[in-house]
Amino acid sequence: MKNSNPSSPDLQIVQVHASQGAYPVYLGHGLLGERSLWDQHLSKGKVLLVSNAVVAPLYLDRVRSALNHRDLGVHIIPDGEQFKTTETWSAILDELIAMKAKRDASIIALGGGVVGDISGFAAAAYMRGIRFLQAPTTLLAQVDASVGGKTGINHQHGKNLIGAFHQPAAVIIDTSTLATLQVREFAAGMAEVVKYGAIMNEPLFGWLEVNSEAVMRHDANALQHLVKESVSDKAKVVAEDELEAGIRAILNFGHSFGHALETATRYEMFLHGEAVAIGMVIASHLSEMRGLCATGTALRIERLLSRFGLPVALPAVVSNQSLVDALELDKKALSTGLRLILLHEIGRAVIDDGSSSKEILAALDRCRGSKPTIGAACHASQE
């Protein structure tokens, strides 16, 4: 719904309903500097702002200026998935202790998905839970990671194996931060947007096919639309299944294979969204092979991902066996076998545990060959 706040005329609010009450997701331009939003949702006690070495130089001063009347501490972590570790998490807890933070303290996560996940896990653990606010600055974090309460850190044997559900008090999405994203980071976020279209929102998928050029030139209206649609989709699923006991698992479309790929490459080759993009292609091929969806579904997904410069094939340096080994430790696996999210059609996903090892290996083989492993946009961002 719209808000008449004159300092942010495009402000929109999506409510996320969780077991401990609803919380708002604010979307708009310039929200990081809105003191009233911060004051409305922070606790009365001390505040620790956690960011990383890339985001802090860009946006820390904007938030600090809005909170110059608060007892504010700042903790900067290194940038990258490889730093989502027990050591980084422990350092945040050390900072809270050094600040003499009490139960009325709050943590603000200013950054992408790694910052949000690890900060939220620190908030969940410190004094058995303190208030936590998300201020996501990457597209991936805005449309996915910041909403829903999943927090955690990685283990050398698997991604997000250690963590907790800890819902934020609010999510403040300042869409102006997307202007400073590198091309590769923006593309990685688009993987999660495509995911929502693939699993539950066929109109969004079709809209992306028609409007991909507007999205890639960062048209403001297009960005606002896709962020709002994605957040609304995630809010619907979280409200129905907060702790991922059932339907929320569909949000993991592409993630089992994507996480396995990240683990097999030690988080050094792919951004999370890039790995998920390849994972969605694998899962859609597996869906076709199983006869769950029509032939051509995988190609449609592959083509859309490629338009956003995302990789759509497995690299030769990653073996099928290394992926299978990583899949065995996937946190979404069941004792009876691997639970995967597959497709009946674009816009309708299914939770499935009937894929054999032979079928999975065949799907992996289908995603090799002449297709690009890293899209053109990804190359451009690295030059």
VOKELUM-175266 format. One record per residue (C-alpha): x, z, y. Coordinates in steps of 0.2 Angstrom, whole numbers, padded with zeros to 4 digits, always signed. Each point is the difference from the previous one (the first is absolute). Layout:
BEGIN
XZY;...
This chain:
BEGIN
+0000+0000+0000;+0005-0003+0018;+0006+0014+0012;-0001-0001+0019;+0016+0009+0003;+0006-0010+0016;+0018+0001-0004;-0002-0009-0017;-0015-0011+0002;+0003-0008-0018;+0000+0017-0008;-0009+0000-0017;-0003+0015-0012;-0002+0000-0019;-0005+0016-0009;+0008+0004-0016;-0010+0012-0011;+0010+0012-0010;-0004+0016-0010;+0006+0011+0014;-0010-0009+0013;+0001-0017+0010;+0014-0005+0010;+0002-0014+0013;+0011-0016+0000;+0002-0005+0018;+0004-0019+0003;+0005-0007+0017;+0014-0005+0012;+0011+0013+0007;-0007+0015-0009;+0017+0008-0003;+0000+0006+0018;-0018+0007+0000;+0003+0019+0002;-0019+0004-0003;+0001-0007-0017;+0015+0010-0005;-0007+0016+0007;-0017-0003-0009;+0008+0000-0017;+0016+0010+0001;+0001+0019-0005;+0004+0013+0013;+0017+0003-0007;+0016-0009+0000;+0001-0018-0003;+0014-0010-0010;+0000-0018+0003;+0009-0010-0014;+0006-0018+0003;+0014-0011-0005;+0015-0008+0007;-0009-0016+0004;-0016+0006+0007;+0005+0015+0010;+0010-0010+0013;-0016-0011+0003;-0014+0013+0000;+0006+0018+0000;+0001+0001+0019;-0018-0006+0001;-0006+0014-0011;+0011+0013+0006;-0006-0004+0018;-0018+0003-0006;+0005+0016-0008;+0011+0007+0013;-0011+0015+0002;+0002+0005-0019;+0014+0009-0009;+0007-0016-0008;+0014-0003-0012;+0006-0016-0006;+0008-0005-0017;+0007-0017-0003;+0003-0007-0017;+0009-0016-0006;-0010-0016-0001;-0003-0007-0018;-0009+0003-0016;+0016+0006-0008;-0001+0015+0011;-0017+0006-0006;+0009+0014-0010;-0001+0018-0004;+0015+0002+0012;-0009-0008+0015;-0016+0010-0004;+0010+0016-0001;+0008-0003+0017;-0017-0001+0008;-0004+0017-0008;+0016+0007+0007;-0004-0006+0017;-0017+0009-0001;+0008+0016-0005;+0013-0001+0013;-0014-0003+0013;-0008+0016-0007;-0016-0010-0002;-0015+0010-0006;-0016-0006-0009;-0007-0006+0017;+0013-0013+0001;-0002-0019-0001;+0010-0014-0006;-0002-0018+0009;+0007-0015-0011;+0005-0013+0012;+0006-0015-0009;-0004-0011-0016;-0006+0005-0017;+0016+0009-0005;-0001+0011+0015;-0018+0004-0003;+0002+0003-0019;+0015+0012+0002;-0007+0009+0015;-0017+0002-0008;+0008+0007-0015;+0010+0013+0010;-0016+0005+0009;-0009+0002-0017;+0014+0011-0006;+0005+0011+0015;-0009+0016-0001;-0012-0008-0013;-0006-0012+0013;+0000-0003+0019;-0008-0012+0011;+0006-0018+0000;-0003-0015+0011;+0004-0018-0003;+0006-0012+0013;+0004-0016-0010;+0011-0013+0009;+0001-0013-0013;-0014-0012-0006;+0002+0006-0018;-0002+0018+0005;-0014-0003+0012;-0011-0010-0013;+0004+0011-0015;+0013+0014-0002;-0006+0010+0015;-0018+0002-0007;-0005+0009-0015;+0011+0015-0002;+0013-0006-0012;+0017+0008+0004;+0016+0001-0010;+0018-0005-0004;+0008-0011-0012;+0011+0005-0016;+0014-0011-0007;-0011-0004-0014;-0016-0005+0009;-0009-0002+0017;-0011+0014+0007;+0002+0011-0016;+0001+0016+0010;-0014+0003+0013;-0017+0007+0005;-0016-0004+0007;+0000+0006+0018;-0013-0008+0012;+0005-0002+0018;-0009+0008+0014;-0001-0017+0009;+0008-0017+0000;+0005-0007+0017;+0003-0019-0002;+0008-0007+0016;-0001-0019-0004;+0012-0004+0014;+0014+0006-0012;-0002-0016-0010;+0008-0010+0014;+0017+0008-0004;-0001-0003-0019;+0013-0012-0008;-0008-0015-0008;+0004+0006-0017;-0008+0017+0003;-0016-0008+0007;-0001-0011-0016;+0002+0015-0011;-0015+0008+0008;-0010-0016-0003;+0002+0002-0018;-0011+0016+0001;-0013-0009+0010;-0001-0014-0013;-0002+0013-0013;-0016+0007+0008;-0007-0018+0000;+0005-0003-0018;-0008+0016-0007;-0015+0004+0011;-0003-0011+0015;-0001-0019-0004;-0006-0004+0018;+0016+0008+0007;+0010-0010-0013;-0009-0016+0006;+0003+0005+0019;+0019+0002-0004;+0000-0018-0007;-0008-0007+0015;+0009+0011+0013;+0018+0001-0007;+0008-0009+0015;-0009+0012+0012;+0006+0015-0010;+0018-0006+0000;+0001-0003+0019;-0007+0018+0002;-0016-0004+0008;-0006+0016+0006;-0018-0002-0005;+0005-0006-0017;+0012+0015-0003;-0014+0012+0006;-0012-0008-0012;+0011+0001-0016;+0006+0018+0004;-0018+0005+0002;-0006-0009-0016;+0014+0007-0010;-0002+0018+0006;-0019-0001-0003;+0002-0006-0017;+0013+0014-0004;-0012+0013+0007;-0014-0006-0011;+0010+0002-0016;+0008+0017+0005;-0017+0007+0004;-0006-0005-0017;+0015+0006-0010;+0012+0011+0011;+0012+0005-0015;+0001-0017-0009;-0010+0006-0015;-0009-0017-0001;-0004-0014+0012;+0014+0004+0012;+0012-0007-0012;-0005-0018+0005;+0011+0003+0016;+0014-0001-0012;-0002-0019-0003;+0017-0007-0001;+0008+0017+0001;+0005+0004-0018;+0010-0016-0001;+0006+0002+0018;+0006+0018-0002;+0009-0006-0016;+0008-0013+0009;+0006+0012+0014;+0006+0012-0013;+0010-0014-0010;+0008-0005+0016;+0004+0017+0006;-0011-0002+0016;+0014-0011+0007;-0007-0018-0002;-0018+0000+0005;-0011+0009+0013;-0015+0009-0008;-0012-0014+0006;+0011-0014-0007;+0001+0009-0017;-0019+0002+0000;-0003-0018+0005;+0010-0005-0016;-0010+0013-0010;-0016-0007+0006;+0005-0018-0006;+0005+0007-0017;-0016+0010-0001;-0011-0015+0004;+0009-0011-0013;-0003+0014-0013;-0018+0000+0005;-0001-0019-0003;+0009+0001-0016;-0012+0014-0006;-0015-0010+0005;-0006+0012+0012;+0000-0012+0015;-0001-0019+0003;+0015-0011-0001;+0007-0003+0018;-0003+0018+0006;+0019+0004-0002;+0004-0016+0010;-0012+0004+0014;+0008+0017+0002;+0018-0007-0001;-0004-0013+0013;-0007+0013+0012;+0015+0012-0002;+0012-0015+0003;-0009-0004+0016;+0006+0017+0006;+0018-0003-0006;-0001+0012-0014;+0009-0002-0017;-0011-0006-0015;+0013+0000-0014;+0011+0011-0010;+0019-0002+0004;+0011-0005-0014;+0011+0015+0001;-0014+0011-0005;-0003+0000-0019;-0017+0002-0008;+0007+0015-0010;+0005+0009+0016;-0018-0002+0006;-0008+0006-0016;+0011+0015+0000;-0005+0004+0018;-0019-0003-0005;+0001+0013-0013;+0003+0014+0013;-0013-0007+0012;-0010+0015+0006;-0016-0010-0003;+0003-0002-0018;-0010+0009-0013;+0005+0009-0016;-0009-0014-0009;+0008-0014+0009;+0003-0009+0017;-0015+0000+0012;+0001-0016+0011;-0011-0006+0013;-0006-0018-0004;-0013-0012+0008;-0016-0007-0005;+0000-0011+0015;+0006+0001+0018;-0009+0015+0008;-0003+0009-0017;+0013+0010-0009;-0001+0009-0017;+0010+0015-0007;+0007-0006-0017;+0011+0008-0013;-0002-0015-0013;+0015-0010+0004;+0013-0002-0014;+0018+0000+0002;+0001-0018-0006;-0013-0005+0014;+0009+0010+0013;+0017-0008-0004;-0009-0017+0000;-0007+0004+0018;+0018+0005+0005;+0007-0017-0006;-0014-0009+0010;+0007+0007+0016;+0017-0007-0002;+0007-0017+0003;+0000-0011+0015;-0011+0010+0011;+0008+0009+0015;+0005+0018-0004;+0001+0004+0019;-0010-0009+0013;+0006-0010+0014;-0005+0014+0013;+0010+0012-0010;+0015-0010+0001;-0002-0003+0019;-0001+0019+0003;+0017+0002-0008;+0010-0013+0010;
